[in-house]
Amino acid sequence: MKRKGIAGLVLAGALALVSVASLGGCSSSKETLHIYSWADNFDEQVLKDFESKFNVKVTYDNYANNEDLLAKIKAGGGGYDLIQPSDYMVRTMIENNLLEPLDKNNIPNFENIQESLKNPDFDPGNKYSIVYTSGVTGIAYNKKYVKDTIDSWEDLWDPKYKGKVLLLDDNREVIGMALKKQGHSNSSQDEGEIKSAVDDLKKLLPSVLAFDTDTIKQKMIQEEGWIGTVWSGDAAFISKDNPDVEYVVPKEGGTIFSDNYAIPKGAEHKELAEKFINYMLDPQVSAKNYESIGYSDPNAKAMEFHSEEYRNNHMINLSEEELGRTEWLGDVKDTLQLYDRYWTELKSGR
Amino acid sequence: MRRSKLLITPVLLWLALFLLVPMVIVVVMSLMSRDTLGNVVFHFSLNGYKTFFDSLYLGIYWDTLVLSVVTTVVCLLVSYPLAYFIANASPRVQTWGLVLITIPFWINFLIRTYAWVLLLRTQGVVNTLLIHFGWIQEPLQMLYTKGAVLLGMVYNFIPFMVLPIYVALEQMDKRLLDAASDLGATRWKAFRHITLPQSKSGIMTGCVLVYVSTTGMFVVTDILGGAKSTMISNIIQQQYLGARNWPFGSALSVIFVITSLILILLFNRAMQSRADRAKEGRA
């Protein structure tokens, strides 16, 4: 009987610890900017500099995909002041009335942004969003294991790479890739085209090591995967740690994307969030930040502060020719259900 | 009597507020529809339930059941001897055994799961050692397989099995075993007719805990399985997030809860009736 007491106590103690740990968090009297964004999306020093310069605190939570972000913001959760939705998600969030219009008076550095990245289709006049970075989903491969010339999505299907192929864990990206491979739009709403793309992907499935978005970088760096669909900025990040990794935008074209600053409706520290955007768009801060995260810098005035290495990195600064054969992910409306269903089929191996 | 009622009121309120109300919301939502933007609209529909009876989702549900049952059985096979050993050890060893089993609880579940990635990956600890000792030439692909998923599940849920079985064995009246041996029973017979039936409550609790936790798990398949195998909970999560189809996600959740309850009831009934039959046989 006594023994039982001990066992119960140990178990109760363990449970209590778990629950306390999960409740953990802290409060501070300083004004706090709550950022909700992708993993590794900011240089930590740049955030710290912002904290000391404005005497505020910054918290930074991560999401793995746009849909997680949407669900959380829609549920009114999180209490976030600044988010970084991708292009198509900016549109969805505007349609759902989830974003605050930006007060450009607080963001004079908006002027620094390259003209080509201003005024995008998904947010005419940059009413709700400002570009943070952009890139293209292409193929990253490790030259140690992949000796052939890689220039087509078709190369992923090469049996030589069986068990070593990585795909993003994202239905629009992956089905979009297969659609491009077959010469269609990455946002097709035609069931026949989608089905044929998915059938093609089912043939690729035995070669797939893993579906992964968050830690695909680590899988490439550790050489678990040899070849896969990777965002250009991630490829730049990977090749810094593993110089054997190369990147290419396939000849069929790839999906271009951008991540953008936006402020969710009802954000508590809207002005601070705008100050933050403005701070990040300062040419020197900008150079420091993008130099560290290895993504493309949309700041035209920042180029002179960048290292030569950064300016010459073809994974960060894609050529006009490469950008010429890219396509944005469009809104597929109700066809999204079809994408989801086929995606479930694919991932459950049916 | 009145005082005890007063004492349990906060618990009941807590349960009503944080268990019952969300359940009702889920049930109501499962009967609604979805608009083009993915918002839930208050328009009665059974589509969520209809979609489930599609070979695609039924198949995934079946896979989930199989994996959960296998995980439970493996957990039981591993945990019973361990619990038996601890329960019959000296008090000192018992205390240490229990502490060692509970220590992993102090570390976040995700971190423990990622630790397996470091062990199993191609350049991981296990492969490096095996290659170092010359037992293999090429690294083994252990990660991102079904085996890795099973391993992760079993590893995470073993304590849920060991602790209840340990408690049951510990409470057992050991004098029964002496009596059995005095009456000429072999050790195996004594175990089969005394120890095993006496620890049944622990086995049942452990099995239900492990089974329920496994069916609801979705991160292990992502981290150790490379997101290649899909469990019903992955689908539910996907409906709430990626697909933005909350009514379908809710319908799946309702079906999931009901079938789990039925299965657990059947399991309990089966265990119970076997025990009754055993009692009658002896009488």
Interface residues (C-beta under 8 A of the other chain):
Chain A: M1 R3 K4 I6 A7 G8 V10 L11 G13 A14 L15 L17 V18 A21 N65 E67 D68 L70 A71 T92 E95 N96 G163 D169 N171 L205 V208 L209 A210 F211 D212 Q222 E223 E224 K333 D334 L336 Q337 D340 R341 W343 T344 E345 K347 S348 G349 R350
Chain B: T36 L37 G38 N39 S55 L56 Y57 G59 I60 D63 Q94 T95 L98 V99 T102 F105 W106 N108 R121 T122 Q123 Q141 L143 Y144 L163 Y166 V167 E170 Q171 D222 G226 A227 K228 S229 T230 I235 Q238 Q239 Y240 L241 G242 A243 R244 N245
